[in-house]
């Protein structure tokens, strides 16, 4: 079973790769290319087994800033996060380093911390490539790699020359093809057990897919109210890890200016604004990079105790772990000072 070292084991998530896929993984699409995927038939596809979310730890660190530091600095920073006691580090994929290579770099530089992708873009690589990357890392670093998958956004897929059409259908077909590739095609040394995967999910239908065809969801740019709603969809025993941005600064005017640099980029994307509308936000909140009400909800500011309270709200709403993204005034800097300063408050939760 998948069990991060030093933490409680997670319930088994499927058959041992190399022995074939378990019945819980169900039938899969035979599509041969990412552009021709069609959603698999749902009949007969049983839900994946439940997992123990406590194994991840209650707080992780999320950062997209690793791309702006040399590999040696990335190694040092992740090793420091491990030394501070953070159980998980999340890193994403936009237009920088290849995320599975980055995960391997981080895993090789550490011995205990779990490395998670938030997220690996499914249309950036075919299902066999994604499966091979996941299984390679899982075999090399048992219990320490969590694959987060997402369809991403239309503009990023256009850059890659890949069609962004029907995200839900694309994801469903991709997961089925990953299962088939693991069972029928992958021939390297397998990991001991099927490693876990979570989906980037906001709306109810993608959350249902995360419940039925993955081990849970990684949510982003969400208030605690969304976490509560997501838990209702996922039910118990499925991982739920929301991201929470934060500015470590007690000067409200200065902190909100930095926060709006963050919110402004995401409020251009309908995935996020449509989701926020479900929780009472509207056009006035989305204008000018976000109203104070929205900005203070999505990117609170203050001392470590403010962040700890917001993280606790997500945990109380049903999150297994909260992935904290600390924003830095240096656009290309790593917030290592802030990670050190918030560690005592977060790790006490």
SVG drawing of the C-alpha trace seen along z (x, -y; Angstrom):
<svg xmlns="http://www.w3.org/2000/svg" viewBox="-24 -50 48 61">
<polyline fill="none" stroke="black" stroke-width="0.4" points="0.0,0.0 1.1,-3.6 2.5,-4.8 4.7,-7.9 7.6,-6.9 7.2,-7.8 3.4,-8.4 0.4,-6.2 -0.1,-3.9 -2.7,-4.6 -5.1,-1.9 -4.2,0.0 -5.1,-1.8 -5.2,1.0 -3.5,4.2 0.3,4.5 1.5,3.3 3.0,6.1 0.3,8.4 -2.3,6.5 -4.9,3.9 -7.5,4.7 -11.2,5.0 -11.7,1.7 -9.9,0.0 -12.5,1.2 -12.4,1.2 -10.6,-1.4 -10.6,-3.3 -8.4,-1.9 -7.8,-5.3 -4.2,-5.5 -3.6,-9.3 -4.5,-12.2 -6.4,-14.0 -8.7,-11.1 -9.7,-10.2 -13.4,-9.5 -14.8,-9.1 -15.0,-5.5 -18.2,-3.7 -19.0,-4.2 -20.9,-1.0 -18.9,1.5 -16.3,-1.0 -16.2,-0.6 -14.8,-3.3 -11.2,-3.2 -10.6,-2.0 -10.6,-4.5 -7.4,-6.1 -6.2,-7.4 -5.7,-11.1 -3.9,-11.5 -0.8,-10.0 0.0,-13.2 0.1,-15.4 -2.2,-18.3 -0.1,-21.1 2.1,-21.1 3.9,-23.8 2.9,-24.7 5.1,-26.8 5.4,-27.6 8.5,-29.6 11.0,-26.7 11.3,-27.3 13.1,-30.6 15.9,-29.1 18.9,-26.9 18.6,-23.2 21.1,-23.4 19.0,-26.0 15.9,-23.9 17.6,-20.9 18.7,-23.1 15.2,-24.6 13.4,-21.3 15.9,-19.7 15.2,-22.7 11.5,-22.2 12.0,-18.6 14.3,-19.6 11.7,-22.1 9.2,-19.3 6.9,-19.9 5.5,-16.5 4.7,-17.5 5.8,-19.9 3.7,-20.6 5.0,-22.0 3.2,-22.8 3.7,-22.9 3.1,-25.9 5.9,-26.8 8.9,-26.0 10.6,-22.8 9.0,-19.5 7.2,-18.7 8.0,-15.0 11.7,-15.7 11.4,-18.4 9.7,-15.9 12.6,-13.5 15.1,-16.2 13.3,-17.0 12.9,-13.4 16.5,-12.6 17.5,-15.6 15.4,-14.4 14.6,-11.2 11.3,-11.7 9.2,-14.4 6.4,-13.6 6.6,-15.4 3.3,-16.1 2.5,-17.6 -0.1,-20.3 -0.6,-19.7 0.9,-17.7 -0.9,-18.7 -2.4,-15.6 -2.3,-17.0 1.4,-17.7 2.2,-14.0 0.4,-10.9 -1.0,-8.4 1.9,-5.9 4.5,-8.7 2.6,-9.9 2.1,-6.4 5.8,-5.6 6.9,-8.8 4.6,-8.1 5.6,-4.4 9.3,-5.2 9.2,-7.8 7.0,-5.6 9.4,-2.6 12.5,-4.7 11.0,-6.6 8.4,-4.3 5.5,-6.1 6.8,-9.6 5.3,-10.6 1.7,-11.8 0.7,-12.5 -1.8,-15.4 -3.3,-15.5 -5.2,-18.3 -6.4,-19.4 -5.1,-22.9 -6.4,-25.9 -7.1,-26.5 -4.4,-29.1 -1.6,-26.8 -2.8,-24.0 -2.8,-26.3 0.9,-27.0 1.5,-23.2 -0.5,-22.8 -3.0,-20.5 -6.8,-20.8 -8.6,-21.8 -12.2,-20.6 -14.2,-18.9 -12.1,-18.7 -14.3,-16.2 -14.3,-13.8 -10.6,-14.3 -9.8,-13.5 -12.0,-10.5 -10.5,-8.9 -7.0,-9.8 -7.4,-8.0 -8.8,-4.9 -5.9,-4.9 -3.4,-5.3 -4.9,-2.3 -4.6,-0.3 -1.0,-1.3 -0.1,-0.3 -1.7,3.1 -0.8,3.9 2.2,1.9 4.5,0.8 7.4,3.2 10.0,1.7 10.5,2.7 7.2,1.8 6.6,0.1 5.4,2.3 1.8,1.0 -0.2,-1.2 0.7,-4.8 -2.1,-7.4 -3.3,-10.1 -5.5,-13.1 -7.3,-15.4 -7.4,-19.2 -11.2,-19.6 -13.5,-22.5 -16.9,-21.8 -19.2,-18.9 -18.7,-16.7 -14.9,-16.8 -15.1,-16.2 -17.2,-13.2 -14.6,-11.9 -11.9,-12.5 -14.0,-10.4 -14.7,-7.5 -11.6,-7.3 -8.8,-8.8 -7.9,-9.0 -9.3,-12.4 -8.9,-16.1 -6.4,-18.9 -8.4,-22.2 -6.9,-25.7 -8.0,-29.3 -10.9,-28.3 -12.5,-29.5 -13.2,-27.1 -16.9,-27.0 -15.7,-25.2 -13.8,-22.7 -16.9,-21.9 -18.9,-21.4 -16.1,-19.3 -16.0,-17.0 -19.7,-16.4 -19.1,-15.3 -16.0,-13.2 -17.4,-11.6 -15.1,-10.1 -11.9,-8.3 -10.9,-10.4 -8.1,-12.8 -9.0,-16.5 -6.1,-19.0 -7.0,-22.7 -4.3,-25.2 -4.3,-28.3 -2.3,-31.5 -1.0,-33.9 1.0,-37.1 3.1,-37.2 2.7,-41.0 0.7,-42.9 0.5,-46.0 -2.9,-45.6 -2.3,-48.0 1.0,-46.5 -0.1,-43.0 -3.3,-43.4 -1.2,-44.9 0.9,-41.7 -2.2,-39.6 -3.8,-41.3 -0.8,-40.5 -1.8,-36.9 -5.6,-37.1 -5.5,-39.2 -3.9,-36.5 -6.5,-33.8 -9.6,-36.0 -9.0,-36.1 -9.8,-32.4 -13.5,-31.3 -12.7,-28.0 -12.0,-30.0 -14.6,-32.8 -17.4,-30.3 -16.4,-28.3 -16.4,-31.5 -19.9,-32.4 -21.1,-29.2 -20.0,-30.6 -21.6,-34.1 -19.0,-36.1 -19.9,-38.2 -18.7,-40.6 -18.0,-43.4 -15.7,-41.0 -13.8,-40.1 -13.2,-43.6 -9.8,-45.3 -8.0,-42.1 -10.5,-41.4 -12.5,-43.2 -11.1,-43.5 -13.7,-40.8 -12.5,-38.4 -8.8,-39.1 -8.8,-38.8 -10.6,-35.4 -8.4,-33.9 -5.1,-35.5 -5.3,-36.5 -2.5,-38.5 -1.0,-39.1 1.1,-37.1 1.4,-33.3 -1.6,-33.1 -3.8,-34.5 -2.6,-31.8 -3.1,-29.1 -6.7,-30.1 -7.5,-30.0 -5.8,-26.6 -7.8,-25.4 -11.0,-26.5 -10.2,-24.3 -9.3,-21.4 -12.6,-21.8 -14.4,-21.9 -13.1,-18.5 -9.6,-19.0 -7.1,-16.3 -4.2,-18.6 -3.9,-22.3 -1.1,-23.2 0.1,-26.7 1.4,-29.0 3.3,-31.9 3.6,-34.8 6.8,-36.8 7.4,-40.4 10.3,-39.1 8.5,-37.8 11.3,-35.1 12.2,-34.5 11.6,-31.5 9.9,-32.5 12.3,-30.5 12.3,-33.1 8.5,-32.9 8.5,-29.1 10.7,-29.2 8.6,-31.8 5.2,-30.1 6.4,-26.6 5.8,-26.5 2.2,-27.7 1.3,-25.4 3.0,-22.3 1.2,-22.7 -2.2,-22.2"/>
</svg>
